[in-house]
Amino acid sequence: MNNNKNNTCSAQKTPSFNVVYFLFFTCLSMLAVGVANSVQATEGGGSSYPMGAENYMSGAMPPPGFYGVVFSNHYDADSLRSNSGEKLPVDFRVKASSIDPRFIWVTDQQVLGGALGFHTIMPLVDLKVELNGQSQRKRGVGDMIFGTALGYHLSEKFHAILALDIITPTGEYDRNDLANIGRNYWGIQPIVALSYIDPAGLNVDAKIMYDFNLKNNATDYTSGQEFHMDYAMGWGLGNGWVLGVGGYIYQQTTDDRQYGERIENNKGHAFAIGPSIKYTSSKGWFLTAKWQQESEVRNRAEGNAYWLKLAIPF
C-alpha cells in the first residue's frame, strides 16, 4: 500500500472495524417483544452487526495517523420470514436510520509483523417499529463498538487485517418495549478482512466475521453464534471510480438458549446483493454508496438497505 496518506485514505475504509453495526441491531432488536415467539434466530431475529455494512477496501489499513469516517444508513423491512422462508402473517414494518461517526487511530507500532490500530464507533439511531397496530419510535445512542486490529500489506495490491471488536450494551433497552436501540448484551467479534485492490482493474473484498453473543440478563436469553461475510466485487476505471456489486452472506451456527433450554429450528440465514460504487478523490477522501436487497431469508426480517460512507484523513 502506498504510504502517502492521501492515497491510502481510500484504504482507510478502516476495514475490519464494523462501522454501521447499529443499524441492523436496532432495526431488528425490536422484534424481541412482539414476534419473539414466531421468529427467533437470535433474540428477536436481530444481530449486533448490520450485515453488509462493509464495502470495497475492507481489508486495507491506512498508514499511521488519525482518520474519521461517517456512515449514513437506512434500513426498511416489512416482511418476517419463517424457518422455511415463508412470509409470516404479521402486520409488521421497521424503519431504521442512523449516522455513525467512527474514529480511527493507526499507530506506528508493529505487533506480530502488522501495523497496530484502534477504533471506536458511536451510532446515532432513529428507529421506528410497527407491529399489529402498535407503533413505537426511539432515538439515541446505540451500542458502541471498540476494537483493535493488525494490518498487513502482503503485496502492492493484496492486503489483510486481523481484528477483534467488542460490542458494548450502551444503547437504551427495555424488555417490554417494541423498539429498542440497544441489545442489552455484550458481543465479541473476531474478524479477518482481505482486499485485492487495483485502481484500473479488478477489486475483490471479503470481511469475514464470527460473533460470540453473551447473555441478555433481562431476558435470560443467549443468542446463538453467527458467521457472516460482507463482500464486494468491482472494476476500477482508473479515474477514481470503482463500479460493481456488494452484499453479505449470513448463517447462524448454534442454537439460541433461554432459561437453560435450547431453542431448535430457529437459526437465521440470509443473502444480500446489490450495486455498489466508490469514488476516491485525489485529495485523499473517498465516498462509497451501496444498495442491497435481502433474499433467501430464514427466521429474520427481510428488507433492503442503503449505505453511504465518507472517509477523511485528519
N, C-alpha and C positions, 0 to 999 in steps of 0.2 A: 504494500500500500504506500502511496506517495506520502511523505511525511509533511508535506505542505498542508497547513491547517485548512486553508480554503478549499483545497481539492478534496481532502478527506472528510470534510464536514459532511459530505454526502454519505460517507461511510458511517458517519456519526449517527446514523439511524439508531445508534445505541442498540444494536441488535438484540441481544438476548435479554434485555430488560423489558418485561411486559409493560406496555405503556398504558394502553387504554383499557386495562383489565376491568375496570369498574363497570364498564358499560354492560357487559353480559351478566355479570353477577347481579347488577342492580335490576336489570330487566327481568330476570328470572327468579330472583330471590323471593319476589312477592308471591310466587306460586305456592310457597310453603304453607300458606294458610288455607286458601280456598280449594286447591286441587291436589294437595299432597296425597290424598287417598287414591286419586285416579292416575296421576303421573308422578312417579318418584324420580328415578335416575339421578342420584344425588339429591340432597334435600331440596324440595321444591322444584326439581328439574333444572337447577341453575349451577353455575360454576363461578369461581372467583376470578378466572381469567376470561376475557372476552375473545372468544375463538375467532381467529383470522385477523387479529389486531396488527400483526407484523407484516412486512412487505419486503420490497427489494432491499438488499444490503443488510439483512438482519444478522448476518454473521461477521460484519466488518466493523471492528472497533477503531475509532478515530485516534489521532496522535494525542499525546499528553495535553491536557488543558481542561477548561470548563465549557460545557455545552448546555444549551436549552432546547427542549423540544416541546411543542404544544400540539396535542391531539384534539381533534373535534370529531365527535361521533354521534350517530343517530341510529337506533335500532327500533324496528317496528315488526310486531308479530301479532297475528290474530288466529293462530291455529295451534292446537295442542295435539301431539301425536302419541299413539298408544305403543305398546310393546311390539305390535305387528305393523306399525306405521300408519294405521288408520286414524283419521281425524276424529277426535273425541267430541261428543255432543255437548260442548260447553260454550257459553257466550263469553268470549274472552278476548282481551286486547291489551297489549303492553306497548308503551312508547317510552324510550329511554334516550335522553340526550346528555352529552357531557363535554366538558372542556377539561383536559388533563395536562397540567404543567408537569414537566419532568426535568429534573436537574441531574446532570451527569458530571462526574469528575474522573478523568483518566489521569492516573499518576504517572510519574516517570520511573516507578519501581517495577522490577521484573520478579515474578514468582513462578517457579516451575517453567521458566522459559517464556512466560506470557506477560503481556502488559496488564497491570492491575488497575481495575476501575471500580467505581461505586456509583449508585444512583438512588434516587427516591422519586416516587410519583404520588401526587395528591389529587385524586379525581374529584371534580366538582360536578355533581349529578343532579339531573332533573328527571324524575321517574313518575309516570302515571300508569296505574293499573285499573282495568275494568274487568269485573268478573260477575256474571249472572246478576246484573242490575246494580251491583255495588261498584263504587269507584273511590280511589284514594290517590293522592299525589304527594310526593315528598321531594324536597330539595335540600342539598347539603353536601358535606364532605363524605366521600365513600371510604372504603377500606384502603388504607395506604399500603404501598409496596416499598420495601427496602431490599437492595440487592448488591451483590458484588460479582465481578466477572474477571476472567483472564482472556485476553485477546491474542490471537496468533495470526500472523501473515505468512502463510505457507508458501506462497509464490506471489508474483505480481498481481495475479487475478484471483487466486483462491485464498479464502480467509475463513477463520473459525473462531468461535467463542465458547468457552465453558463458563457457566454461571449458576448462581444459586439465588433465588428470590424468596423472600419471606413476606407473605401477605398477612397484614395485621387487622384485627377486628375493630377498626376505629369508626366505621360507619354506624349510623343510627339503626337500631334493631329493636323490634318488639314482636314477640311470637304471636301476638293477637292482631297485628296489623296486616292489611292486604299488601301494602307496598313497603319494602324495606330497602334502604340504600347501603346496608351492610349485611354480611352473612353470619356474623357473631361467632366465627371460629377462625383459628389460625390455619394458614396454609404454607406448605414447604414445597418449593418447585425447582428441582434441578433442570438445567437447560443445556442443550447442545445446539448451536446455530452455525450453519455453513452457508457461505456465499461464493459464487463464481461470478465475477464482475468484468464485463467488457463494455466500455463506453460505446463501441462501434460493433457490437456483436451480441452473442448470447449472454443472458443474465439468468442465473438459477439460484434460488434461495430456499432454505428449509430451516425452520426453527422448531426443534423437537423438544417437547416438554413432558414431564411426568409429575402429577400432582398428588401429594400426600395431604389429605384433609384431616384436621383434628376435630374433636368433638364439639358440637354446639351444646353447651351446658344448659341452655334454656329449654332445650327440647330433648336432651339426651340422645341426639341423633348424630351419627358419624357417617358422612358421605363417603362413598367408595373412591378408590384411587382412579385417576384419569390419565389417559395417554392422549396427546393431541399434537398436531403439527400444523403450523402456518407455512404456507408455501407461496412462491411467486415464480413465474417464468416469463421472460420478455426478451425483446430485442432492442439493443441500443442503436440509436440512429446517428451517433457521432456528433450530435449538436446539443447534448444535454438531456435529450428526451429518451425515455425507455417506455415502450408500449408492450402490453402483454396481458396476462391473466394472473389472478391470485385467489386464495381462499384458505380453507382449512380442512383437516380430517380429524375426527374426534371419536374416541371409543372409551367408555368407562370399562375398567378392567376388573374391579372387585365389587362385591355386593355392598349395599348400604347396611347399616345396623342401627337399631333403636331399641332401647331398654334391654340390651343384651341379645336381641334376636336378629337373625339375618333376614333381610328383605330380598326375596328372589324375583327373577324375571322382571327386573326394572332397570337394567343397565342402559345408559344413554348411548346413542350413536348418531352421528351426523356427518354430512359432507357439504361443502360450500365452494362455489366458484363464481367468478365474475371478472369484468375488465379492471385492469389496474395500470396506472401510469405514474411516471416520475419525471420531474424536471429538476436538473441541477444547474444552479447559476454559476457563472464564472467568479462571482464574489464569495462563494462558499456556502450559501444557504441552499436548501433543497425543499421541494414540496412533493408529496405523494397524494394521490386520490384513488379511491377504490370503492366499488360497489360489489356486494356479494350476496347471492341468493342461496339459501339453505335447501337441501334436499336429503332424501334417504334418512329422515329424522326418526328416531325412536325414543319414546319416553321423555320428550322435551318439547319446548315450543319451537315452531318453525316460522321463520320470517326472513327479513333481509336487513342488511346493514350498509351504512355509508360511512366512509372514513376520509378525513383529511389530516395530514401531518406536516408540520413545518418545523424544520431543524435549523438552528442558528448557532454558530460558534460565538462565544463571548470574547 
